[in-house]
Amino acid sequence: MHEISKDDRNWALICHLSGLAGFTGIPFANVIAPLIIWMMKKDQSWFVNDQGKEAVNFQISLTIYVIIAAILIILLIGIPLLFVLGIGGLILMIVAAMKANEGVTYRYPLTIRFIK
């Protein structure tokens, strides 16, 4: 493969970090923000396309896990699960952004690959 430009690495980094929009309280902002960036830039770079899909898939998966944990609050196990998902999601987004900045393709663990 060829060298990944700084611009491509920056857009991939932004795709990953845009998932932080979910912390604004706007419903599904964590999915919408990386989806918009990926859709705008996917045809300009294979790296942004790859990492954008990865970021969107992770955010969709994380949203599903949060919904399940919210339902499990009834059984009281949902509260610590929500905490773990929040902290874990934040850490994984930062790791992914750092890898993207280095030009390394990153795969999130426990991610359902909705977009191939």
N, C-alpha and C positions, 0 to 999 in steps of 0.2 A: 504494500500500500504506500501511497505517497504521504508526504508530511501534511499535517493538519494545520491550517492557518490559525493565527491568533484570533481572527474574527470568528471563525467556526468554533474554536474552543470557548470563546466568550459567549456565543449564542447557546451552546450546549450547557454551559454553566448557568446561564440565565434560565434555561428550560428547567433545570433541576431546582434552582432556588425559587422559582416562581411558585412552586408548591407551597411556599411559606405564606402565600396569600390566604391559605386556609385558616391561619391564625387571626385573620381580620374579623372573623365572625360572619362573613358573607357566605351563605350556603353554596357549597360546591366550588368556591373560588380556587381551592387547591387543585381541582381538575381543570377548570376553565382556563386559568392563566397559562399553564404549560401547553394546553391544547391549542390555544391561540398562537403562541409563539412557535410551536412546532409546525402548525399549518402554514404560517407565514414563511418559514425558512426551510421547510423540508426538501424542497426541490433545488435548493441552492448548494446543499452540502450533504454528502452521505453521512458524515459524522453527526451533524445536527439532526438529520432524519433519524438516525439510530438512537441517539441519546434522548431526543424528544419523545420518541415512541416509548422508550424505557421510562422516562419521567411520567408520562401520561398513564401508562400501565400501572406504575407504582401508586400514583395518586388515586386511581380508580380502586385498586386493591385495598389501599389504606382506608378509603372511604367505606368500603364494604365491611372491613374489619371493625371500624369505629361504630357503624350502625349495629353490628352484631353485639359489640361490647355495650352499647347503650341499652340494648334490649336486655342484656344480662345484668344490668344494674338491679333489676328485680331480685336476682339471686345474690346480690352483693358482690359477685366476682367481677362485674362490669366496671366497677370503680377503679380497682387497680389495673385492669386491662386497659382502660382509657388512658391512664397515666403512662403505662408502658408504651402504648401505641403513640402517644404524643411525643414522649422523649425519644423513643426509638426512631420514629419517623423523622424527627428533627436531625438526629445524628446521621441517619442514612442519607438524607438530602445534602447535608454538609459534606459527607464523604464523597458522594456522587459528584457534587460540584467541584471538589478538589481534584478528583480524577479527571473530570471533563477539562478542567483548566490545564492539566498535564497532557491532554490529548489521548487519554486512555479510555477505552470503552468500558463502561461500568454496568454491571447487572445487579439490581436490587434483589436481596433474598426474599422469599415468600411472596413473590409477585406473580399474579396471574397475567399471562400474556394475551390480553384482549386484542391488541393491535399487533399484527405480525409484520 
